[in-house]
Amino acid sequence: MARLFKVTVWLFPVLLAGCITGTPEMTAEKDPSMCNKPPAIVLVAFGTTSDRGREVFDVIEEAAHKRYPEHDIFLAFTSRTVVDRLRQRGVMVHNLPETLARLQAEGYTQAILQSLMIVPGQKDAEIARFSTGTLQVAYGQPLMACADDIRDTVEAVRRDIATGRPTVFVTHGNSKYPQYNRALLAFASAVENRFATAVTCSVEGEPGLDKLGLARQWAEEAGAVHFVPLMLVAGDHIENDVLGDESDSWKNLIGVSTASCATPLGYNPAILEIFFRHLDAARAALQATEG
């Protein structure tokens, strides 16, 4: 699947191969008029069990509805663990196979799967392997899929750079598949070259925590540190790994009395614009197949 991340859009007109059915709430009767409807838009995210963190999806869905009023918008989580834990708490969310099954049951013929991932990685490869059944599907790339995206992301987070204190960008990283860290490393290089007191660290994999020591030096001089989640959602990693009370949280490793944190990327309109640009490209590719 290495080619997946070298193109703007992939189309997957594949035959139904054991479609995974959803929960009873997902059942629907097929409407013959649906064949004339615009493609459904599915926003595909990893998900989070954090109640506060999930509020960002309301913001993203509202922005999508405003930009694409003629399209039906759906949200799907890729993490089975997140979906299962939320359902145990009575929070009804759906995974991608269930959502694809619902679209087919309701009679949609086309769908756009817009990744809400930050970098091309393991989850995007998994999304591309899901059976799309009778749907003709176009895939919108994640946030930082190319050099232009990285440049635009750096510009978009300029508003989050702190003055008078160091800024630490918090990324996830991938320790199992290091090839998926390339975009994060490119972002780190670009943002650190542009902003003198900014560093980028990751929860796992590269770029790691090597530059947290440098941020600590700057923070000791300033008496404060500022964190910026390079994540769609400020969930468990931000609440615990970064801002938690444990001795090994990033806040406590830096060890200054004042630690602030920006909102995650999902609240940044300029970041959503990049996602929607990829969605527009996917929609255009899907329309081109009709001609």
NORRAKA-V287594 format. One record per backbone hydrogen bond with DSSP energy under -0.5 kcal/mol. NH is the residue of the N-H (numbers start at 1). CO is the residue of the C=O. E is the energy in kcal/mol with one decimal. If there is no record, write none. Layout:
nh: (NH:NH)
co: (CO:CO)
e: (E:E)
This chain:
nh: (4:5:6:7:12:14:14:21:26:27:31:32:34:35:36:37:40:41:42:42:43:43:44:44:45:45:54:55:55:56:57:58:58:59:60:61:62:63:64:65:66:67:68:71:74:76:77:78:79:80:83:84:85:86:87:88:89:89:90:91:92:93:96:99:100:101:102:103:104:105:106:107:107:108:111:112:113:113:114:114:115:115:116:120:125:126:127:128:129:129:130:130:135:136:137:138:139:140:140:141:143:144:145:145:150:151:152:153:154:155:156:157:158:159:160:161:166:167:168:169:169:170:171:171:180:181:182:185:186:187:188:189:190:191:192:193:194:195:196:198:199:201:202:203:204:210:212:213:213:215:216:217:218:219:220:221:222:223:224:225:226:227:228:230:230:231:235:239:240:241:242:243:244:249:250:251:253:254:255:256:258:259:260:262:265:266:267:268:269:271:272:273:274:275:276:277:278:279:280:281:282:283:284:285:286:287:288:289:290:291:291)
co: (1:2:3:4:137:12:135:19:23:24:106:30:31:32:33:34:110:72:40:112:41:74:42:114:43:76:50:51:52:53:54:54:55:55:56:57:58:59:60:61:62:63:64:68:41:43:94:45:46:78:79:80:81:82:83:84:85:86:87:86:90:91:77:95:96:97:98:99:100:101:102:103:104:103:136:40:111:138:42:112:113:140:44:144:121:122:123:124:125:126:126:127:132:109:135:111:10:113:138:8:117:118:142:143:146:147:148:149:150:151:152:153:155:156:157:158:224:197:226:167:199:228:169:201:177:178:179:181:182:183:184:185:186:187:188:189:190:191:194:195:167:169:208:171:172:207:209:209:210:211:212:213:214:215:216:217:218:219:219:258:166:260:168:170:228:229:233:235:236:236:237:238:240:246:241:242:249:250:251:251:223:257:225:227:231:232:264:265:267:268:268:269:270:271:272:273:274:275:276:277:278:279:280:281:282:283:284:285:287:287:288)
e: (-1.8:-1.1:-2.0:-0.6:-2.0:-1.6:-0.5:-0.5:-2.4:-1.4:-1.4:-0.6:-2.1:-1.1:-1.6:-1.8:-2.0:-2.9:-0.6:-3.2:-0.6:-3.3:-0.7:-2.8:-0.6:-2.6:-2.1:-0.5:-1.1:-1.4:-1.4:-0.6:-0.8:-1.1:-2.3:-2.7:-2.2:-2.1:-2.3:-2.6:-2.0:-1.9:-2.7:-1.7:-2.8:-2.6:-2.5:-2.1:-1.6:-0.7:-2.2:-2.8:-2.4:-2.3:-2.2:-1.9:-0.9:-0.6:-1.6:-2.9:-0.7:-0.8:-0.9:-1.9:-2.8:-2.2:-2.3:-2.3:-2.0:-2.5:-2.2:-0.5:-0.9:-2.4:-2.1:-3.0:-0.5:-2.8:-2.7:-0.9:-0.8:-1.8:-2.9:-0.6:-1.9:-1.8:-2.4:-1.9:-0.7:-0.8:-0.7:-1.2:-2.1:-2.5:-0.6:-2.0:-1.4:-2.7:-0.5:-0.5:-2.4:-2.7:-0.5:-0.9:-2.0:-2.4:-2.4:-2.4:-2.4:-1.9:-2.2:-1.9:-1.1:-0.6:-1.8:-1.2:-0.7:-2.6:-3.1:-0.6:-3.2:-2.8:-0.7:-2.5:-2.1:-2.1:-1.0:-2.4:-2.2:-2.4:-2.8:-2.3:-2.2:-3.1:-2.2:-1.7:-1.3:-2.3:-0.5:-1.5:-2.4:-2.6:-1.6:-2.1:-2.6:-0.6:-1.7:-0.5:-0.6:-2.1:-2.0:-1.9:-2.1:-2.7:-2.5:-1.4:-2.1:-3.1:-0.7:-1.8:-2.3:-2.7:-2.7:-2.9:-0.5:-1.0:-1.3:-2.8:-2.7:-1.0:-1.8:-2.4:-1.1:-1.7:-2.1:-2.5:-2.4:-2.1:-2.0:-0.6:-0.8:-0.5:-2.4:-2.8:-2.5:-1.3:-1.7:-2.1:-0.7:-0.7:-2.1:-1.9:-1.1:-1.9:-2.8:-1.8:-1.8:-2.1:-2.7:-1.8:-2.1:-2.6:-2.5:-2.0:-2.1:-2.4:-2.0:-1.0:-1.2:-0.6:-0.7)
